[in-house]
Amino acid sequence: MLGGKHTTGIIIAITSIAVLICLLAVAFSDKITGLLGGNGVTQAYESKLFDTDEIITIDIQMDEEDWETMLQNAMSEEYYTCDVVINGETIKNVAIRPKGNTSLSSIASNPDTDRYSLKLEFDHYVKGQTCFGLDKLILNNNYADATNMKEAIGYDMFEFLDADASLYNYASVSVNGEYIGVYLALEAVEQSFMLRNYGTQDGELYKPDSMEIGGDNNSFPSPSSSSPAPSMPDDSSDFQFSPSDKEGMTPPSGGGDPFADGEDSDKEDSFQKGFGGGMGGLSMGGGGADLSYNGDDLDNYSTIWDGAITNTTEKDHKRVVTALKNISEGTDIEEYLDVDNVLKYMAVHTFAVNMDSLSGTMAHNYYIYEYDGQLNIIPWDYNLSWGGMGMGNSSNAEEMINDAIDTPFSSTDFFDVLLENEEYLAKYHEYLNMLVEEYVESGRFEAVYNRIRSQIDSLVKTDPTAFYNYDEYEAAAEMLYKTILLRAESIKGQLDGTIPSTDDGQREDSSAFVDASGIDVSVMGRMNMGGGGFGGGDSDISFFKRDKKGGDRPFRRPGED
């Protein structure tokens, strides 16, 4: 009897301690998670939606009149109600709307297509509703990407390096049972993403964007608007900026290109503001979006705060500015920056030659996650990688294939502290080498490429809204395959020193460049601002790399100084 009482007492004590621990865990969950390294929480949607062995099937069940009204008024980006059947599971009262930036504007002004990217918000009308734990799902339309796979391969590379990035999969999308096309499904970078990657950390999330074309404010005229659409140069077949063209523009601190595609926004910056009064009002690198430290005045970083995804305060903003200051000075860098993850981001971003972001003269298409004063970078929007950003002819292929790995972010100083540190530079090179040897040369890339082709070939062939026909898709996919192999070859040469790895070095000597004469980047798709079809298009919108010594310069053609 005494033994029984003693045992009962022990059980009661253990239970009490367990309850106390649980209560403390709830009360101080963010601190505990931080101490444990910010471990993420496994979500059911990881396997239910983003197991890439099987594509997703999505049927949007919606009133036909509402669907047509939504398409006709896409620029307003208003939400409509629908039910969604995903892999046989029905979720009711889901919010849906078109999304995008340049792609949204381009499609809205093109009478031949209404293939918009779509955003599904499961918790918009029903608080707490998710799809297997996912709060928002993005369906990207593969705009300007004839390969239909640039973005997927980019995200697969991030996954390979175990970087913080969205999960991806392909989706066969229907509306009321009628197939409308194959889209790329992406995990939105919002609450579910943060929970999966960072657990109970109560961090803050921002999507800086200093150049907005379109957006919720509907400042870019839709076809039904009485306002005229912005006019393009008559010779749109060769729409290129030269240094003289840029005279009179507001010099951006991080550069910019007005025609880059990006995620939707809820901010006031717009096409009209970015182009106010014509090209002379162009300013796309300011407001902190290039992540350069520009003093302690919070107003200097307005584009960061305008892009807040979470509810942030002035106190939160001060932590970001403090981090930017210390990063710029190289002070306690690992306290203020998630160095390892950012090095992974840099490696994939550099491999993909994504000029539609901080690599070129953009200051958008990425997220900042801040927790306890430490910043992290999350990637976004890779459909214009590997030459899609205005590299409209084969003569530019050599430049893209051999893009310098040690001056990849020449329009911003943010990454300099890492590239100038021998330890961090070596780690960055290690991740690049992993992509070359373990991702490409080992056969993983080929396996991913073949898997994607086997999954989407038939869907592309029967896609009623595709921007490119099947023959164009097939040629583009094969060209992308060759491009990635050559890009890996060039990076390998730059890592071993046989090819110069900086812009300055390549200007002095390009004799060892990997031969890219067999690559025509235009075959893989590019942006078309000419208002015509999407099957290759006529526009050639050149991008710029920012030369820190001499200002903006066009991306150097072979043989040019």
C-alpha positions as a printed Julia matrix, in Angstrom:
561×3 Matrix{Float64}:
   0.0    0.0     0.0
   2.79   2.38    0.87
   4.52   1.49   -2.39
   1.32   2.26   -4.29
   0.94   5.65   -2.61
   4.57   6.41   -3.31
   4.18   5.48   -6.97
   1.02   7.57   -7.25
   2.83  10.54   -5.75
   5.65  10.2    -8.26
   3.17  10.04  -11.15
   1.37  13.14   -9.9
   4.67  15.01   -9.53
   5.85  14.03  -13.01
   2.48  15.03  -14.51
   2.62  18.39  -12.76
   6.12  19.04  -14.03
   5.07  18.06  -17.56
   2.1   20.44  -17.45
   4.36  23.22  -16.16
   6.86  22.61  -18.95
   4.05  22.74  -21.53
   2.76  26.01  -20.1
   6.24  27.5   -20.15
   6.76  26.27  -23.7
   3.59  28.02  -24.82
   4.45  31.21  -22.95
   8.03  31.37  -24.19
   7.77  29.39  -27.4
   9.59  31.96  -29.49
  12.54  32.09  -27.11
  12.71  28.3   -26.86
  12.57  27.92  -30.62
  15.27  30.53  -31.0
  17.52  28.67  -28.59
  16.89  25.46  -30.5
  17.88  27.09  -33.78
  14.41  28.09  -34.96
  13.36  24.6   -35.99
  10.47  24.59  -38.43
   7.22  22.69  -38.13
   6.47  19.85  -40.55
   3.3   20.55  -42.5
   0.96  18.06  -44.19
   0.99  20.09  -47.41
   4.68  19.3   -47.9
   3.76  15.78  -49.0
   0.11  16.34  -49.98
   0.81  19.16  -52.44
   4.52  19.41  -53.07
   5.64  15.84  -53.54
   7.05  16.43  -57.01
   6.71  12.76  -57.97
   3.04  13.53  -58.71
   1.69  16.8   -60.07
  -1.28  18.52  -58.45
  -4.74  18.54  -59.99
  -6.75  21.67  -59.27
 -10.33  22.39  -60.3
 -11.57  25.91  -59.59
 -15.33  25.74  -59.17
 -16.74  29.2   -59.65
 -19.74  31.0   -61.05
 -19.01  31.44  -64.76
 -20.08  35.08  -64.72
 -17.8   35.8   -61.74
 -14.89  34.09  -63.51
 -15.35  36.19  -66.63
 -15.8   39.37  -64.59
 -12.59  38.64  -62.7
 -10.66  38.19  -65.94
 -12.1   41.31  -67.52
 -11.18  43.37  -64.46
  -7.91  41.64  -63.63
  -6.0   44.87  -63.02
  -8.17  45.66  -60.02
  -6.9   42.44  -58.38
 -10.14  42.06  -56.47
 -10.91  38.8   -54.7
 -13.75  36.53  -55.78
 -15.2   33.48  -54.08
 -14.74  29.97  -55.38
 -14.54  26.38  -54.23
 -11.34  24.53  -55.05
 -10.9   20.79  -55.52
  -7.23  19.92  -54.99
  -6.21  16.32  -55.52
  -9.81  15.32  -54.86
 -10.18  17.35  -51.64
 -12.78  20.14  -51.74
 -12.13  23.43  -49.94
 -15.01  25.87  -49.93
 -15.13  29.66  -49.77
 -11.63  30.21  -51.12
 -10.54  33.67  -52.3
  -9.1   33.91  -55.8
  -7.66  36.76  -57.82
  -5.19  37.41  -60.66
  -1.7   38.38  -59.57
   1.46  39.75  -61.08
   3.22  42.92  -62.01
   4.38  43.35  -65.6
   2.86  40.03  -66.63
  -0.5   41.2   -65.27
  -0.32  44.47  -67.18
   0.89  42.8   -70.36
  -1.85  40.18  -70.37
  -4.53  42.74  -69.48
  -3.51  44.82  -72.52
  -3.32  41.81  -74.85
  -6.65  40.8   -76.44
  -5.32  37.36  -77.38
  -4.85  35.93  -73.89
  -6.31  35.97  -70.41
  -3.86  33.49  -68.91
  -3.18  35.25  -65.62
  -1.2   33.95  -62.7
  -3.57  33.27  -59.81
  -3.47  33.53  -56.05
  -5.61  31.25  -53.9
  -6.14  32.4   -50.31
  -7.71  29.7   -48.2
  -8.03  31.87  -45.09
  -9.31  35.07  -46.7
 -13.02  34.45  -46.04
 -12.76  31.67  -43.46
 -10.34  32.57  -40.68
  -7.89  29.79  -39.98
  -8.87  27.72  -43.02
  -5.96  26.06  -44.79
  -5.25  23.47  -47.44
  -3.42  20.75  -45.53
  -1.89  23.55  -43.43
  -1.13  25.93  -46.35
  -2.67  29.38  -46.12
  -1.99  30.6   -49.67
  -1.13  28.91  -52.96
   0.34  30.65  -56.01
  -0.34  29.4   -59.55
   2.25  30.92  -61.86
   1.43  31.12  -65.56
   5.03  30.66  -66.85
   4.94  34.08  -68.44
   7.84  34.75  -70.86
   9.25  31.27  -70.22
   8.88  29.0   -73.24
  10.64  26.21  -71.3
   7.91  26.12  -68.64
  10.6   25.03  -66.21
  13.12  27.79  -65.42
  11.43  28.61  -62.15
  10.93  24.97  -61.18
  14.59  24.14  -61.7
  15.63  27.22  -59.76
  13.51  26.2   -56.79
  14.78  22.64  -57.1
  18.32  23.98  -56.74
  17.32  25.85  -53.58
  15.77  22.65  -52.26
  18.94  20.73  -53.1
  21.02  23.14  -50.99
  18.4   23.06  -48.21
  17.91  26.82  -48.49
  14.87  28.65  -47.15
  12.66  28.79  -50.26
   9.14  28.03  -51.42
   8.12  24.48  -52.22
   7.06  23.89  -55.81
   5.14  21.47  -57.99
   3.3   21.52  -61.29
  -0.47  21.78  -61.39
  -2.99  20.76  -64.03
  -5.58  23.51  -63.6
  -9.23  23.4   -64.63
 -12.16  25.76  -64.2
 -15.51  24.05  -63.65
 -14.0   20.86  -65.0
 -12.54  22.41  -68.18
  -8.74  22.23  -68.49
  -7.15  25.69  -68.82
  -3.47  24.84  -68.65
  -0.41  23.65  -66.74
   0.83  26.08  -64.11
   3.66  26.1   -61.58
   2.26  25.84  -58.06
   4.27  27.6   -55.37
   4.02  27.85  -51.61
   3.32  31.52  -50.9
   5.86  33.23  -48.65
   3.53  34.06  -45.81
   2.45  32.59  -42.48
   2.54  28.9   -43.42
   5.94  29.34  -45.01
   7.3   30.98  -41.85
   5.85  28.25  -39.64
   7.36  25.52  -41.82
  10.79  27.14  -41.92
  11.06  29.0   -38.62
   8.64  27.31  -36.26
   7.22  29.49  -33.52
   9.57  32.41  -34.1
   7.57  35.62  -34.18
   9.69  37.13  -36.93
   8.72  39.86  -39.4
   8.43  39.47  -43.16
   8.9   42.1   -45.88
   8.8   42.11  -49.68
  10.67  45.24  -50.77
   9.93  46.51  -54.24
  11.1   49.87  -55.5
   9.53  49.45  -58.92
   5.86  48.74  -59.21
   4.08  48.33  -62.52
   0.44  47.52  -62.05
  -0.62  46.41  -58.6
  -3.77  46.76  -56.59
  -4.04  50.46  -57.22
  -4.76  49.78  -60.9
  -2.62  52.68  -62.06
  -1.69  50.91  -65.28
  -4.69  51.33  -67.58
  -6.67  48.24  -68.43
  -8.12  47.73  -71.91
 -11.46  49.03  -70.72
  -9.93  52.16  -69.23
 -10.47  55.49  -70.92
  -6.84  56.37  -70.22
  -4.4   55.49  -73.0
  -1.87  52.75  -72.39
   1.73  53.91  -72.11
   3.29  54.14  -75.53
   6.38  52.2   -76.45
   9.05  53.27  -78.92
   8.05  52.71  -82.54
  11.01  50.41  -83.04
   9.98  47.95  -80.35
  11.78  45.18  -82.15
  15.02  46.48  -80.69
  14.03  48.31  -77.55
  17.34  48.84  -75.79
  18.72  51.38  -73.4
  22.16  52.78  -73.97
  24.02  54.91  -71.42
  22.92  58.04  -73.3
  19.29  56.91  -73.14
  19.52  56.96  -69.38
  20.61  60.57  -69.13
  18.01  62.56  -67.28
  16.69  59.59  -65.35
  16.71  59.7   -61.6
  19.85  57.73  -60.79
  18.76  54.68  -58.76
  20.98  53.64  -55.92
  20.54  50.06  -56.95
  19.62  50.51  -60.6
  16.46  49.25  -62.18
  14.65  48.06  -65.25
  11.02  49.11  -65.71
   9.98  45.94  -67.45
  10.74  43.21  -64.94
   8.03  40.85  -63.85
   7.32  40.59  -60.14
   4.88  39.48  -57.49
   1.71  41.44  -56.82
   1.79  44.26  -54.31
  -0.49  46.33  -52.14
   1.62  49.45  -52.16
   1.13  52.93  -53.59
   4.16  52.85  -55.9
   2.91  52.29  -59.43
   3.65  52.41  -63.11
   2.72  56.08  -63.2
   4.86  56.92  -60.2
   7.84  54.95  -61.49
   7.56  56.53  -64.91
   6.07  59.84  -63.76
   6.48  62.42  -66.46
   8.03  59.89  -68.81
  11.32  58.07  -68.49
  12.87  61.08  -66.82
  11.06  60.18  -63.6
  12.41  56.64  -63.51
  13.71  55.67  -60.08
  13.83  52.04  -59.06
  16.64  51.52  -56.59
  15.72  53.85  -53.76
  13.7   53.51  -50.6
  15.98  50.85  -49.18
  14.95  48.08  -51.54
  18.54  47.58  -52.68
  19.36  46.84  -49.0
  22.08  49.48  -48.88
  22.51  51.25  -45.54
  21.48  54.88  -46.0
  21.54  56.38  -42.52
  19.29  55.82  -39.53
  16.27  57.77  -40.81
  13.5   55.21  -41.22
  11.99  57.23  -44.06
  14.99  56.25  -46.19
  13.69  52.68  -46.28
  10.06  53.28  -47.21
   9.91  50.56  -49.88
  10.85  47.98  -47.26
   8.13  49.08  -44.84
   5.58  49.41  -47.65
   6.27  45.78  -48.48
   5.58  44.48  -44.97
   3.73  41.16  -45.03
   3.38  40.95  -41.26
   2.08  43.7   -39.02
   5.23  45.66  -38.23
   5.98  48.61  -35.98
   8.6   51.34  -35.83
  10.48  49.22  -33.31
  10.63  46.4   -35.83
  11.85  48.77  -38.52
  14.66  50.05  -36.31
  15.93  46.5   -35.9
  16.12  46.12  -39.68
  18.04  49.39  -40.1
  20.4   48.45  -37.26
  21.08  45.16  -39.01
  21.68  46.88  -42.37
  24.11  49.27  -40.72
  26.12  46.54  -39.02
  26.12  44.37  -42.13
  27.42  47.28  -44.21
  30.2   47.81  -41.67
  30.97  44.12  -41.29
  30.28  44.29  -37.57
  29.2   41.05  -35.83
  27.95  39.89  -39.21
  26.54  36.55  -38.06
  24.51  38.29  -35.37
  22.78  40.44  -37.96
  22.62  38.1   -40.96
  21.78  34.43  -41.46
  25.05  34.03  -43.3
  24.78  30.37  -44.29
  21.33  30.65  -45.81
  22.2   33.88  -47.62
  25.28  32.2   -49.12
  23.01  29.44  -50.44
  20.68  32.09  -51.86
  23.64  33.76  -53.56
  24.86  30.49  -55.07
  21.57  29.51  -56.72
  20.78  33.08  -57.73
  24.18  33.41  -59.37
  23.95  30.05  -61.12
  20.54  31.02  -62.53
  21.77  34.45  -63.73
  18.55  36.02  -62.52
  18.79  39.66  -63.63
  15.19  40.32  -62.64
  16.31  41.11  -59.13
  19.33  42.35  -57.18
  21.75  40.69  -59.62
  20.84  43.1   -62.37
  19.56  46.6   -61.8
  16.41  45.49  -60.04
  15.49  46.07  -56.44
  12.67  43.58  -56.09
  11.69  39.9   -56.28
  12.94  38.74  -52.9
  11.73  38.7   -49.29
  13.43  39.75  -46.08
  12.76  37.77  -42.93
  13.85  39.42  -39.69
  13.94  37.72  -36.31
  15.59  39.11  -33.19
  17.56  41.59  -35.27
  18.93  39.02  -37.73
  18.06  39.31  -41.43
  17.53  36.52  -43.91
  16.75  36.57  -47.65
  14.09  34.41  -49.29
  14.04  34.03  -53.1
  11.14  34.82  -55.4
  10.33  34.9   -59.12
  12.73  33.0   -61.4
  10.82  32.79  -64.69
  13.24  35.24  -66.33
  16.41  33.42  -65.31
  19.03  32.14  -67.76
  18.63  34.95  -70.26
  14.93  35.76  -69.96
  15.62  39.29  -68.81
  15.87  40.91  -72.21
  18.75  38.84  -73.58
  16.96  38.6   -76.89
  19.59  37.26  -79.28
  22.26  34.62  -79.45
  25.11  37.14  -79.26
  24.3   37.67  -75.59
  24.44  33.99  -74.71
  28.19  33.99  -74.07
  27.78  36.78  -71.53
  25.0   34.98  -69.72
  26.75  31.6   -69.69
  29.97  33.15  -68.35
  28.42  35.68  -65.98
  31.02  36.48  -63.29
  30.41  34.58  -60.07
  32.42  36.88  -57.79
  30.64  40.08  -58.8
  27.1   38.74  -59.04
  25.27  41.51  -57.21
  26.95  44.52  -58.71
  23.95  46.83  -58.27
  24.03  46.64  -54.47
  26.72  46.72  -51.79
  24.74  44.48  -49.45
  26.57  41.26  -50.34
  30.07  42.78  -50.49
  30.84  41.98  -46.87
  30.38  38.28  -47.63
  32.27  38.28  -50.92
  35.2   40.14  -49.38
  35.51  37.72  -46.44
  37.75  34.75  -47.28
  35.79  32.31  -45.1
  32.4   33.29  -46.48
  33.67  33.48  -50.05
  35.03  29.95  -49.71
  31.68  28.72  -48.4
  29.85  30.46  -51.25
  32.21  28.79  -53.7
  31.56  25.47  -51.96
  27.83  25.83  -52.58
  28.45  26.77  -56.21
  30.68  23.73  -56.57
  27.94  21.55  -55.06
  25.55  22.81  -57.72
  28.11  22.03  -60.42
  29.34  18.64  -59.25
  26.53  17.22  -57.12
  23.52  18.76  -58.86
  24.52  18.94  -62.54
  27.43  16.58  -63.13
  26.13  13.83  -60.84
  22.93  13.51  -62.85
  20.38  15.07  -60.49
  19.66  17.89  -62.9
  19.12  15.46  -65.76
  16.79  13.38  -63.59
  14.79  16.48  -62.62
  14.66  17.63  -66.23
  13.45  14.24  -67.45
  10.91  13.99  -64.64
   9.47  17.4   -65.48
   9.33  16.6   -69.19
   7.5   13.33  -68.5
   4.99  15.15  -66.29
   4.18  18.22  -68.39
   4.88  17.37  -72.05
   1.35  16.14  -72.7
  -0.14  18.94  -70.62
   1.73  21.58  -72.61
   0.7   19.95  -75.89
  -2.98  20.24  -74.96
  -2.7   23.52  -73.02
  -5.4   25.78  -74.54
  -3.96  29.02  -73.11
  -0.2   28.42  -73.45
   1.95  31.38  -74.5
   4.02  29.11  -76.74
   3.09  26.18  -78.95
   4.41  22.67  -78.32
   7.23  22.87  -80.86
   8.45  26.13  -79.3
   8.24  24.55  -75.85
  10.2   21.49  -76.92
  12.95  23.57  -78.55
  13.08  25.85  -75.52
  13.33  23.0   -73.03
  16.19  21.43  -74.95
  17.95  24.8   -75.17
  17.6   25.28  -71.41
  19.13  21.85  -70.83
  22.2   22.83  -72.89
  22.34  26.23  -71.21
  22.5   24.82  -67.7
  25.25  22.36  -68.67
  27.32  25.18  -70.15
  26.65  27.45  -67.18
  27.95  24.7   -64.89
  31.04  24.35  -67.08
  31.75  28.08  -66.87
  31.25  28.2   -63.1
  33.64  25.27  -62.74
  36.22  27.16  -64.79
  35.74  30.28  -62.7
  36.13  28.29  -59.5
  39.39  26.71  -60.64
  40.74  30.0   -62.01
  40.84  29.22  -65.71
  38.06  31.75  -66.4
  38.06  35.21  -64.75
  35.44  35.34  -61.99
  34.9   39.12  -61.8
  33.5   41.67  -64.23
  36.84  43.51  -64.3
  38.74  40.31  -65.01
  36.37  39.34  -67.79
  36.64  42.77  -69.38
  40.41  42.31  -69.53
  40.35  38.74  -70.82
  37.43  36.72  -72.17
  39.55  34.31  -74.2
  38.8   31.35  -71.92
  35.04  31.84  -71.96
  32.92  28.75  -72.46
  31.73  28.7   -76.07
  28.01  29.48  -76.16
  27.65  29.85  -79.91
  25.09  27.04  -79.92
  22.79  28.86  -77.49
  20.01  31.19  -78.62
  18.49  32.63  -75.46
  15.47  34.0   -77.31
  14.33  30.44  -78.02
  13.79  29.99  -74.27
  11.38  32.92  -74.07
  11.62  36.54  -73.08
   9.47  39.45  -72.12
   7.46  41.01  -74.9
   6.31  44.57  -74.3
   5.22  45.04  -77.9
   1.61  44.09  -77.23
   1.69  41.16  -79.6
   1.82  37.44  -79.06
   4.03  35.6   -76.62
   5.64  33.11  -78.97
   9.11  34.63  -78.83
   8.05  38.21  -79.33
   9.9   41.06  -80.94
  11.04  43.13  -77.99
  14.61  43.03  -76.87
  14.8   44.9   -73.59
  18.44  45.0   -72.59
  19.33  44.84  -68.94
  22.17  46.52  -67.14
  24.76  45.46  -64.66
  25.82  48.3   -62.45
  29.49  49.07  -62.66
  30.4   50.44  -59.25
  33.32  52.35  -60.72
  31.63  53.83  -63.74
  27.89  53.85  -63.19
  25.38  51.95  -65.27
  26.68  50.21  -68.35
  25.04  47.87  -70.83
  25.85  44.25  -70.33
  29.03  43.84  -72.37
  28.78  42.15  -75.74
  31.61  39.84  -76.82
  34.58  41.84  -78.02
  33.45  45.1   -76.42
  35.57  46.99  -73.9
